[in-house]
Amino acid sequence: MNSRKFSRRSLMAAGFGVAVSATAASLLAACGEDEAETEAAAMDSGERETVTIEYLNWAFSEVGEAEAAQILDAFHAAVPHIQVEPQNLGFSQAQDKMITLHAAGALPDCIQIGFWQLGDFWDQGMIREVESMSNAANFDWSEYAEPLKNRIEDKIIVVPMSTIAGLTHYNEGTFEAAGVDGPPQTWDEHIEIGKQVTNPDAGQYGISHAWSLENPQVYSHLYPQIWQAGGEVENDDDLSFEANTSEGLAALSYVLDMELNEGMVAPGSLNGTEQTLIENFGSGVSGMFYDNSAHFNGYLSREDLSFFVGPPLEGPSKRAGFTFGWRNSIADRTENPQEAFDFLAWIAGVEGNTLLAGLGNQVPANKNASPTYAEGKMSGLVSEAIKWATFEGAQGHEGLGDERLIFVRHIHDAINGTASYQEVLDRTETEWNESVSG
């Protein structure tokens, strides 16, 4: 961190000039005024003292090293007095390092943060609210969809980075072999096509899920369905579990019936991870899987994978979209909170968000960003994602806590036949609310 410099005026204000005579004090004051005018002139001319901030993230690793460097070069050109030193790690490594650095009192100024970490990090005093710094940066919160503005105690604690839309992916070869022309639009059509694609004798199934307890993907593979059914996941005010409703039950039944009643889910879902989904999808074991748009880059590089992306399915409530996103927070311990916010605000602004989305095949968080994507398949995929990740229509709530672990543990019980769907919701609600109140 940079050491702070004190002017003579600030030293006097701190009590160091008590014995100074009135004449000397007036001379010092005049000198201080001259110094302030000099500093203001330097700021106007761009000659401001350089501040270095550290940024721990996984986004730049997924975007690509060359692309991340181009984004930072553009920021440094736009805001030369703030220098960013990135720590670009893989997703899992970034999570582990945040906890380790916080314990050591060395958390970087800015961190990319997952929604499941927000409540815990806030309670531990790791991150601070960001709204109070937005006025100085002329940051317009109206340019971002409401689900991207995570709040705790009615305070915004994140700066949006990109929008993530939940989309259904279809293996072109599997669909063609099964005589399926195009993607389903509704839950009912999804079940019918899934059964049409399923052929256990050939080791082929309609869809894959990821219910591994190591990293359960309920925010990609169950929360959207709860939203599409007309429900919510979690209450912002008291962090209570709110999926134990008729809508939540409808969504859970829809998802688990694919496995238990329709037999269209590829085996191994209880140990399935995001990688399992991609492998099953790429090899044709499953004809479909539901994933979020942030993972495009992970499987687009595979030349053996021929697929297309369809819109989010329309549920009983006629809701079709579900929006969440990448976001950044500011460490409470930073000595440069405004500069940290200024960097995150630039990434989220029109210029930075246009670059991030276009170079990294992301859906922008800023609704005024206008990225240009590379020619080819990715261009069409991202266009489809943007089409459905509308700021008015694709809303939703992803939750702030780690109830996903409780949720999936009880989903295991349902699949194993030791719990009903309603018991899954009842137990999750009880355990999650006890953990919050405790």
N, C-alpha and C positions, 0 to 999 in steps of 0.2 A: 504494500500500500504506500501511497505518497505521504511524506510528512507534511503537516500543515504549516504554512508560513503566517506569522503574525506581524501586522503593521504596528508602529508605535502607538497608534490610536487604540488598537485592540488591547495592547498591553496596559495602557492607562485604564481602559474600561475594566480590566480585570483587577485593578487595585494596585498596579505597580507604580503609578505616578502621583501618589498621595502627597509626597513631600515636594513636588515640583512647584516653583513659584508661579504666581499668576502670569508674569511676563513670559516665563519659559513655557507655561502651559499654552499660552496663546500662540507662541511661535511653533510649538509642536502641532497644535491644531491646524495652523495654516499649512505647515509642512504635510500633515496628514491629508488635508484637502487637495494639495497639489498631487500627492501620491495617488489619491482616489481618482483624480482627473486623468492621470497618466495611465492607470489601470483600465479606466473606462475606454480611453482612446485605443489602448492595445487590444481590448476586447472587440472594439468596433473594427479594427484593422485585421482581426483574425489572429493576433499574436497572443493568444491566451496560454496560460500555463497548461502544459500537457498533463492529462490525467489518464492513468492506465487502469483498466478494469479487466477482470477475468470472467470468462463465461464458460461454464460447464454445461455441455449439451450432448445430445445424441442426434439432433437434427442434421447438423453439418456432416456427420459421418454418413447418414443416409442420403443426403443430397449429393455428396461427392466432394472430394478434396479440392479439385480445381474449381468447382462451382462455388464452394464455400469461400475460397480465397477471393474469387471475383466479387462476391457479395460484400466481404469485408473491405476490399479495396475501394468499392463504391462508397461505403460508409465513411471510411477514413478520408476520402476526397471531399465528402459533403460536410463532415464534422471533424476537422483536422486536430482539434485539441483533445479529442477522446481517442485513445488507442486501445483496441480490444485484443486481449490475448486469449484465444479460444482453447478450451480443452475438449476436443472432439473425440468422444468415446462411443463404443457400441451401447445399445440400449441397456443391457444388464449391467455392464461395467459402470455406466453413468450412475445407475441407482445405488450400487454398492459404494461408489466413491463419495457420493453426497453424504451418506450416513457417516462414513469414516472421517471425512473432512470436518463435518459438523462437530463430531466428538472431539476433534483436535483443535477446535476453535479456528479453523482455517477455511470455512466454506467460501467459495468464490463470490464475487459481487453479484453476479447474475447466474441463475440456474434454470435450465429447462425442467419443467416439473409435470408429473403425471397427476391426473385428477385424484387418484387413489392416495396420493401423498399429501394433498393439500391440508386436510384437517389435522393430520398428525404433525406435519411440519409447522403449521400455525401454532398448535398447542405447545410444541417444543420451543417456540420462539425463534425458529430458523428463518422465517420469511416475514416481510412487513407488508403493510397495505401500500398500494401504489397510486391510488386516486388523488392523493394530496399533491403529488408531483406532476400531475398531468396538465395543470393550467400553465405552468411555466414552459412546458414543451408544446403548448397549443395542440394538445392531443384531443381528438374528437371521438368520444366513445360511441356516438351515434353511427359511426361507420362500421360497427361490428355487431353481429347477431348476438342476441341476449345470452344464449347458452355459452358463448365464449367468455363471458364476464363472470368468472367464479367469485362469489361473495362468501364471506364468513363474518358474522356479526354486522351485516349490512355494509361491509367494507370490501371493495374490489381488491383482490390480492394477486391478480395475474395480469399480464399484458398478452393479448392474443398474438399468435404467430401464424397459424394457418388453420383453415377449416378442414375438417375431416367428415366425409359423407359415407355412411354405410351403404354399400352397393352389393348386388348379387353378381357373381362371376359364373360364367357358363363355359364349359369345355366344348369347343366347336365340334371336335371329332366325335365325342360321346353323343352329343345331341344329334348329329347327322346320322350316326349309326342306328340310333333309336327312332329315327324318323320325326324328330321334333324340329319344328320350323323356327321358333323364336322364343324369347324369354316370357315367362309368366308375368302378369301384372298384379295379381292378387294372391292372398294366402291359399285360396282354394285351387287356383291354377297351379301354384307352386307344388302343392301336394300331388296333384294329378300328373304333372310332368315328372316329378320325382319318382313316382311309382312306375311310370312308363320307362324311365331310364334304368330303374333297378333290375338287375339280373344276378342274383347271388351265385348261381351256377357258374357264371362267367367272372365272378369276383368284381362285379360292378354295382354301384349304388347311386342313389339320387343325390346325396349330399353328405358332407362331413361336418362334424362339430368338434370343438376343442374344449373339453371339460377337465383337462389336467389340473390337479390341485397345485402344481408348481406355478402356473401362470394362467389361470382360467380366463378365457376371453369373453366374459359375459358382457362387457361393454361393447364388444363388436358383434356378439352372437346371441344376446338375449335382451339387453336393454332396448335396442331398436324395436324389437317386437312388442315390448311392453308399451312403448310410446305409440306404435302403430295401432295397438288395441285400445288406446285412449287413456292409458295410465301414466303414472310418474314413477320415479325410482326413489327419490329421497327429498325430504323437506329441507330447504336451505336454512330456515331459522333455527331449528333445534337438531338438525341432522338425523331426524327419525326416519326409519324405513317406511316407505309408502307404496311398496309394490304389492302389499297384501290386500288386494282389492279384486273385484270381479274382472277388471281389465288385466291385472297382473296374472290372475288365474287363467284367463283365456290365453294369454301369451305363453305361459309356461306349458299349458296343455298342448298348444299348437306345436311348440318346439319339441317337447318330449314324446308326443304322439308319433312324430316322424320316426322315432327310434323304436318305441315300444309297441305301437299298434300297426304302423304302416311298414316297418322293417326297411325303410329307405335310407337309413344312416349307415355309413361305412363302419365296420367293426373297429373297436379300439378308441371310441370317443372318450371313454373315461380316462384314458392316458394321452389323449390328443393334445397337441400344441399347435401354435400357428404354423410351424414348419410341417407338422403332420398334414394339415389341411392342404398346404401347397403341394406337398409330395403326392398326396392322394389325387388332387386335382390334376397335376401335371401328368401323372401316369394313367389317368382315365379311370381310376378306382371310383372316384366320385364325379358326377356330372356337374355339380354346383357346389359353391360354398359362399358364405356371406362374409365379407371382409370390408375393412375400411380403406379409404382411398390413400392413406399415408403409406400403405404397403405396396403400391404399384411397382416401385423400383425393385422390390425384392424378388419379383417373379417375371418382370418384363425382360430381364437379361437372359432368360432361358429361351433359347431358340427352339426347343422342342415343344414349347407350350403354345398351343393355338386356342385362343379364347376371346370372348367378347364380354362386355359389361352391360348389364341391364339396370333399370331403375330400382330404387327401393320398392319393396312390395307394399301394396296398399292393404292396411289392416281393417278390422271391423269399424273403426272410428273414421275411416276414410283418410286418416293421416298416412302419408307415404314416406316422409323424410325423417331423418334423425341426424342432428348436427352435433358434433363435438369438435375438439381440435387440439393442436399443439399450443402450448402456452409457456410463458416464462415468468419467473418471479425474481424478486430482489432479496438478497440475503439481509437479514436484520443487522448483521455485524458490519456491513460495508461502511467505509468512511466516505464514500462518494455516491450516495443514493440518487441524487439528481442526474449525475452523469450516467449512472447505470440505467435509469429510466429513459434518458435521452437516447441511449443506444437501442433499448428494447422498443421504444416508440418509433424509431427510424425503421427497424425491421418490420414493424407492424404497419408503417405508413405506406402511402401509395408507391413511392419509389422502391423502398426495400421489399415490400410485399410483392410487387410486380417482378422483381429480380428473383426472389426466393421461389415463387411459384413457377416462373418460367424455366429457370435453370434446374430446379429440383423436382419438376413434375408434381407440384403440390397444388391444392385448391387454395386460393388466397383467403386470408381472414378479412382483409379490407375489401369492402364491396366496391370500392372505386379503383382497385388495382386492375390492370389490363395486361396480364402476362402473354407473351408470345411463346408457344411451345414448339419443340422440334417437330419436323415433319414426320409422318409415319403413324404407327398405331397409337403411340402415346398421346398424340394430339387429339385423336378421337375419344380416347378414354377419359382424358381430363375434361374435355368439353362436356362429356356426358355427366361427369361428376359435378361440374359447376352448374350444369342445367338443373340437377336435382338438389344440390346443396344451396337452395335459394334462402335468402336471409329472412323471408317472410314465412315460407311454407315448411322448410325443414328445420324444425326446432327440436325440443326434447330436453331431457335432463339426464346427465350421465351419472350423477352421484358424486359425493365428495369423499366418501370413506372407503374402507376396504371390506365392505359387506360382500363383495364378490366372492371372497374366500369362504365365508359362511354359506352363502347362497349355493355355490357349486358343491360343497360338501354334502348338503342336503339333496341336491340334484342326484348325486351318486346314490343316495339312499333310495330315491324314487326309481332310478333305473334298475337298482338291485332288488326292488320289490319290497323294501322295508319301510317305505313312507309314501303317503298319498301326495298328490300335487298340492292339496291344501295344507297338509302338514309341512311341506317344504316351505311354503310362505309363512305359516305360523311360526315355525321354529326360527326361520331367518329373522323375522320381525322381532321376536323375543330376544334372541341373542344379540342382534345388532343394537337394539335400543338399550339393552342392559350395558353393552360395552360403551355406548355414548354417555349414558347417565352416570356410569361408574367412573 
